[in-house]
Amino acid sequence: MAMIRIKRVYEKASKDDGCRVLVDRLWPRGMTKTRAKVDLWLKEIAPSEELRRRFAHDPHKAIDFMKKYFKELDAKVDLLGQLMLIAEKEDVTLLYGAKDKEINNAVALTEYINSKLRR
């Protein structure tokens, strides 16, 4: 299994990134497709619009957000499988647009994937 990394989409792309997968529902504000260098946009794997708005990047809601997002991810088997197939062949960098580097959907998604791999 290759490595799964997390990177803010506004950071410069690197050859070490491997397959660059945007995991946000919305395209990052002010980012051109050329500059983003996104190989795959899995917007359907992002939290639902309702969950995203309810969370609103409030650190006090982070635990609740992750629990609800993990439940949503349980129903997205095909998308997770697609991501895992890529990760079996090459490194994957999950890209996100949020300003908070510690509490965002890419961090939660990585934690979810890692928890499934440990089982």
Disulfide bonds with the S-S distance in Angstrom:
none
